[in-house]
C-alpha cells in the first residue's frame, strides 16, 4: 500500500459548497486540525518529544496560508480516514494513497510525493534530517556514487585500450 503514488489527503467532503463550510469552521476555530501518525520518518515523526518532518512542515505552511494555527493530532493509521470522514480532523497529511473507493469519499490534492515499488538498500538516514537538508544530502550521495561508477568504468576502458 505504501508503494502506490502518495497524495496529500485534503478534505473529506463530497460537495464543493462543503469546502467553504470547512474553511469557515477552520477560521472560526482559529486552527487547522491535521491528522498524522507521527511515526513515519522523514515525513512525520517525533524527535525529542516534538513532532517534526516534511509533512509537519507542510501542515505548518498550510495553516499559515489560512492564517490559523496548525493543530496536529497523532493517531494510528487505522483511525485516520474514519476520523477525517467524521470531521474529527480537517485534513490528513500521512502519505495517503488514492484508490477508487477513497476517491468516492475524499478529495485529494495534487501529489506532493510520488513513490513506486523499487529495490531498497540500507542508507544512513539521520533522524534529525528533514526537508531540504535530507534531499540535498541524498542527491550529493547519489552524485558521488555515480562518479565512483564512472571512474571504475573509465579505468576498465583505459586498461583495455593499453593491452
C-alpha positions as CSV (number, residue, x, y, z in Angstrom):
1,X,0.0,0.0,0.0
2,X,2.9,2.4,0.8
3,X,4.3,1.8,-2.7
4,X,1.4,3.4,-4.6
5,X,1.5,7.1,-5.6
6,X,1.2,9.1,-2.4
7,X,-1.0,12.1,-2.2
8,X,-1.9,14.7,0.3
9,X,-5.4,14.0,1.5
10,X,-7.1,17.3,2.0
11,X,-10.7,17.1,3.0
12,X,-13.4,14.6,3.4
13,X,-16.1,16.4,1.6
14,X,-18.4,15.4,-1.2
15,X,-19.8,18.8,-2.5
16,X,-17.9,22.0,-3.4
17,X,-20.1,24.0,-1.1
18,X,-18.9,21.9,1.8
19,X,-15.3,23.2,1.2
20,X,-16.4,26.8,2.0
21,X,-18.2,25.5,5.1
22,X,-15.0,23.7,6.2
23,X,-12.9,26.8,5.7
24,X,-15.4,28.8,7.7
25,X,-15.2,26.3,10.6
26,X,-11.4,26.4,10.5
27,X,-11.3,30.2,10.6
28,X,-13.9,30.3,13.4
29,X,-11.8,27.7,15.4
30,X,-8.6,29.5,14.6
31,X,-6.9,26.2,13.9
32,X,-6.4,23.6,11.2
33,X,-6.8,20.1,12.7
34,X,-4.2,17.9,10.9
35,X,-4.1,14.1,11.4
36,X,-0.9,12.1,11.0
37,X,0.7,9.1,12.6
38,X,3.9,10.7,13.8
39,X,5.8,7.5,13.2
40,X,6.9,7.7,9.6
41,X,10.3,9.5,9.1
42,X,11.2,11.6,7.3
43,X,7.6,12.6,6.6
44,X,6.3,12.8,10.2
45,X,7.9,11.6,13.4
46,X,8.7,12.6,16.9
47,X,12.1,13.8,17.9
48,X,12.8,14.7,21.5
49,X,9.0,14.6,22.1
50,X,8.4,17.1,19.4
51,X,6.6,16.3,16.1
52,X,8.7,17.1,13.1
53,X,9.2,16.1,9.4
54,X,8.3,17.1,5.9
55,X,4.5,16.7,6.4
56,X,4.7,18.6,9.7
57,X,6.4,21.5,8.0
58,X,3.8,21.3,5.2
59,X,1.0,21.4,7.7
60,X,2.5,24.5,9.3
61,X,2.7,26.2,5.9
62,X,-0.9,25.3,5.1
63,X,-2.1,26.7,8.4
64,X,0.0,29.8,7.9
65,X,-1.6,30.3,4.5
66,X,-5.0,30.1,6.1
67,X,-3.9,32.5,8.9
68,X,-4.7,29.9,11.6
69,X,-2.6,27.7,13.9
70,X,-1.8,24.1,13.0
71,X,-3.3,21.6,15.4
72,X,-1.5,18.3,14.9
73,X,-3.3,15.2,16.1
74,X,-1.2,12.0,16.1
75,X,-3.2,8.8,15.7
76,X,-2.8,5.3,14.4
77,X,-3.2,4.8,10.6
78,X,-6.3,2.7,11.2
79,X,-8.2,5.7,12.6
80,X,-7.1,8.5,10.3
81,X,-9.6,8.0,7.4
82,X,-12.5,7.4,9.7
83,X,-11.6,10.4,11.8
84,X,-11.3,12.5,8.7
85,X,-14.7,11.3,7.4
86,X,-16.4,12.0,10.8
87,X,-15.0,15.5,11.0
88,X,-12.6,14.9,13.8
89,X,-9.8,16.2,11.6
90,X,-9.8,18.8,8.8
91,X,-7.1,17.3,6.7
92,X,-4.8,14.3,6.8
93,X,-1.1,14.5,5.9
94,X,0.1,10.9,6.1
95,X,1.2,9.6,2.8
96,X,-2.3,8.5,1.8
97,X,-2.6,6.5,-1.4
98,X,-5.5,7.1,-3.8
99,X,-7.8,4.3,-4.8
100,X,-11.2,4.3,-6.4
101,X,-13.0,3.6,-3.1
102,X,-11.3,6.5,-1.3
103,X,-11.8,8.8,-4.3
104,X,-15.6,8.4,-3.9
105,X,-15.4,9.7,-0.3
106,X,-12.5,12.1,-0.1
107,X,-11.0,14.9,-2.1
108,X,-7.3,14.7,-2.8
109,X,-4.8,17.4,-3.6
110,X,-2.1,17.2,-6.3
111,X,0.7,14.8,-5.3
112,X,3.4,16.1,-3.1
113,X,5.5,12.9,-3.3
114,X,5.4,10.0,-5.7
115,X,6.7,6.6,-4.9
116,X,6.7,3.3,-6.6
117,X,7.9,-0.2,-5.9
118,X,11.7,-0.4,-6.0
119,X,14.6,-2.3,-4.6
120,X,15.9,-0.9,-1.3
121,X,19.4,-0.8,0.2
122,X,20.5,0.4,3.6
123,X,21.4,4.1,3.8
124,X,22.4,6.1,6.7
125,X,19.4,8.4,7.1
126,X,19.8,10.7,10.0
127,X,16.7,11.1,12.2
128,X,17.2,14.9,12.5
129,X,17.2,15.5,8.8
130,X,14.1,16.9,7.2
131,X,13.1,18.7,4.1
132,X,15.8,20.4,2.1
133,X,18.8,19.1,4.2
134,X,17.8,15.5,3.6
135,X,17.1,15.9,-0.1
136,X,20.5,17.8,-0.6
137,X,22.4,15.1,1.2
138,X,20.8,12.2,-0.7
139,X,21.4,14.0,-4.0
140,X,25.0,14.6,-3.1
141,X,25.4,10.9,-2.2
142,X,23.8,9.8,-5.4
143,X,26.2,12.1,-7.4
144,X,29.2,10.6,-5.5
145,X,28.1,7.1,-6.2
146,X,27.6,7.9,-9.9
147,X,31.1,9.5,-10.1
148,X,32.6,6.3,-8.5
149,X,30.9,4.1,-11.0
150,X,32.1,6.3,-13.9
151,X,35.7,6.2,-12.6
152,X,35.6,2.4,-12.4
153,X,34.1,2.3,-15.9
154,X,36.8,4.6,-17.3
155,X,39.5,2.6,-15.5
156,X,38.3,-0.6,-17.2
157,X,38.2,1.1,-20.6
158,X,41.7,2.6,-20.2
159,X,43.3,-0.7,-19.1
160,X,41.6,-2.5,-22.0
161,X,43.0,0.1,-24.5
162,X,46.5,-0.3,-23.1
163,X,46.5,-4.0,-23.5
